[in-house]
Amino acid sequence: MRYGNLFKTIKISDSLIKETIDNINFNLIEEDTAKAQMYNNISERKKSKSGTATIRSNKVTFIHNEKILSQYLKLSREINEVADWDFDIDGIEPLQYGEYHKSQEYGWHIDQHNKAYVNKQVRKISFSVFLNDNYTGGEFDLELYNPNNDCRYDTFSKLPLNTAIFFKSDYWHRVRPVTNGIRKSIVGWVLGPKMK
């Protein structure tokens, strides 16, 4: 569904960023590291025991605060309108705070699952907030173009601090390996009923 804007960026207010970061339990980041290992499919999960085929390796924890989530949902609704996506959206998943240390990455993937949740909700809009710029590598690639283009994606090396990029959840994207420092971000997924 390539109607409307391909993506939208917006600066998140300093007050919302502060409130969000204040709700991060940094003690859980180490505990959640194992949960952040992602695979393309079951066969790759089996291969991973030999240290290959992992598409994601970074540290994450989640933000469940309802007040914060409602603010990001409100912002997502505004983006949904100005980007001319006009999705039927009515929910948001807990936000994910992530850290990518040296050599950590998240390979090509989409955020929309191949099955709806039990409540018939699907991910429709994804966003990533760039929280810092004191790292190298860790570029964010977003697939936007057709196979006839020499390059099918745009690369966002670093957006201004606290800027979010919003895009449709069925777009392929990745985070390239960090080469130095720690890349920090907040990721969110906005939900709505199955498309008909």
C-alpha positions in Angstrom: 0.0 0.0 0.0 2.1 2.8 -1.3 -0.3 5.7 -1.0 0.3 8.9 1.0 3.8 9.9 2.1 6.4 7.2 2.2 7.5 8.3 5.7 7.2 11.2 8.0 9.7 12.7 10.5 8.8 14.9 13.5 10.7 16.2 16.5 9.3 14.8 19.7 9.0 17.4 22.5 11.8 17.5 25.1 9.2 17.0 27.9 7.8 13.8 26.3 11.3 12.4 25.7 12.2 13.2 29.4 9.0 11.6 30.7 9.6 8.5 28.5 13.2 8.1 29.5 12.3 8.5 33.2 10.1 5.4 32.8 12.8 3.2 31.5 13.9 0.5 33.9 17.6 0.4 33.0 18.1 -2.6 35.3 16.0 -4.7 33.0 18.0 -4.0 29.9 20.6 -6.7 30.6 17.8 -9.2 31.5 16.0 -8.6 28.3 19.0 -9.0 26.1 18.2 -12.7 25.4 14.7 -11.7 24.4 16.1 -9.4 21.7 17.5 -12.2 19.7 15.4 -12.4 16.6 15.4 -14.9 13.6 13.8 -14.9 10.2 12.2 -18.3 10.7 12.3 -21.5 12.7 15.1 -23.1 10.7 17.3 -20.0 11.3 16.5 -20.3 15.1 18.0 -23.8 14.9 21.0 -22.6 13.0 21.6 -19.9 15.6 23.0 -22.4 18.0 26.1 -22.4 15.9 26.2 -18.6 16.0 24.7 -17.8 12.6 21.5 -16.5 11.1 20.5 -14.1 14.0 19.0 -11.0 12.4 19.0 -9.0 15.6 21.4 -8.5 18.5 20.8 -5.6 20.8 19.6 -4.7 24.3 16.0 -3.8 24.9 13.4 -3.1 27.6 9.8 -1.9 27.4 7.8 1.1 28.6 4.3 0.3 29.7 3.2 3.6 31.2 -0.4 4.3 30.0 0.0 8.1 30.1 3.1 8.0 27.9 1.6 5.5 25.5 -1.5 7.6 25.1 0.7 10.6 24.1 2.5 8.6 21.5 -0.8 7.3 20.2 -2.1 10.8 19.9 1.0 11.9 18.0 0.7 8.8 15.7 -2.9 9.7 14.9 -1.7 13.2 13.9 1.0 11.7 11.7 -1.5 9.2 10.2 -3.7 12.2 9.1 -1.0 14.5 7.7 0.8 11.6 5.9 -2.5 10.7 4.2 -2.4 7.1 5.3 -5.9 7.3 6.9 -5.4 4.0 8.7 -8.1 2.9 11.2 -5.8 2.9 14.3 -6.9 2.6 18.0 -4.1 1.2 20.0 -0.4 1.1 20.7 2.0 -1.6 22.0 4.4 -0.9 24.9 7.3 1.2 23.6 10.7 -0.4 23.3 13.8 1.3 24.4 16.9 -0.2 22.7 20.6 0.1 22.8 22.9 -1.1 20.1 26.5 -1.5 21.3 29.5 -2.1 19.0 28.8 -4.7 16.3 25.1 -5.0 17.3 22.5 -4.7 14.6 19.0 -5.6 13.4 18.9 -7.1 9.9 16.2 -6.5 7.3 12.7 -7.2 8.7 9.1 -5.9 8.7 7.2 -5.1 11.9 3.8 -6.4 10.7 3.3 -10.0 11.7 1.9 -12.6 9.3 -1.1 -13.2 11.6 -3.3 -10.7 13.5 -3.2 -10.8 17.3 -5.9 -12.7 19.1 -8.0 -9.5 19.4 -7.7 -9.1 15.5 -5.3 -6.1 15.8 -2.4 -5.7 13.4 0.6 -3.3 13.4 -0.1 -0.5 10.9 2.4 2.3 11.8 5.9 1.9 13.2 8.2 4.6 14.5 11.7 5.0 15.7 13.0 7.9 17.8 16.7 8.7 17.5 17.9 9.6 21.0 21.6 10.3 20.5 24.2 11.0 17.9 27.5 10.1 19.7 28.0 6.8 17.9 29.2 5.7 14.4 27.6 3.1 12.2 24.0 2.1 13.2 22.5 3.6 10.1 18.7 3.1 9.7 17.7 1.9 6.2 14.1 2.1 5.0 13.0 0.2 1.8 11.0 2.7 -0.2 11.5 2.0 -3.9 10.9 -0.6 -6.5 13.3 -3.2 -7.9 14.1 -1.1 -10.9 15.9 1.4 -8.8 19.7 1.0 -8.3 19.0 1.2 -4.5 15.7 0.3 -3.1 16.1 2.1 0.3 16.9 5.4 1.8 19.6 5.6 4.5 19.1 7.7 7.6 22.6 8.0 9.2 21.4 10.2 12.1 18.3 12.3 12.5 18.4 15.4 14.7 18.2 14.4 18.4 14.7 13.2 19.6 13.4 13.1 16.0 11.1 10.2 15.1 10.6 8.6 11.8 7.1 7.2 11.2 6.5 4.6 8.4 4.0 1.8 7.5 4.7 -1.4 9.5 4.9 -3.5 6.3 8.0 -1.7 5.0 11.3 -3.5 5.2 13.9 -1.8 7.3 17.1 -2.5 9.2 19.7 -1.0 11.6 23.2 -1.6 10.4 26.0 -2.7 12.8 27.2 0.0 15.2 31.0 0.6 14.8 31.6 2.7 17.8 29.7 4.0 20.8 26.1 3.1 21.7 23.1 3.9 19.5 19.9 4.6 21.6 16.4 4.6 20.3 12.7 4.3 21.3 10.6 2.1 18.9 6.8 2.0 18.8 4.0 0.1 16.9 0.6 1.5 16.4 -2.3 -1.0 16.1 -5.7 -1.1 14.4 -8.2 -3.7 13.2 -7.4 -6.0 10.3 -7.5 -4.4 6.9 -10.4 -5.4 4.7 
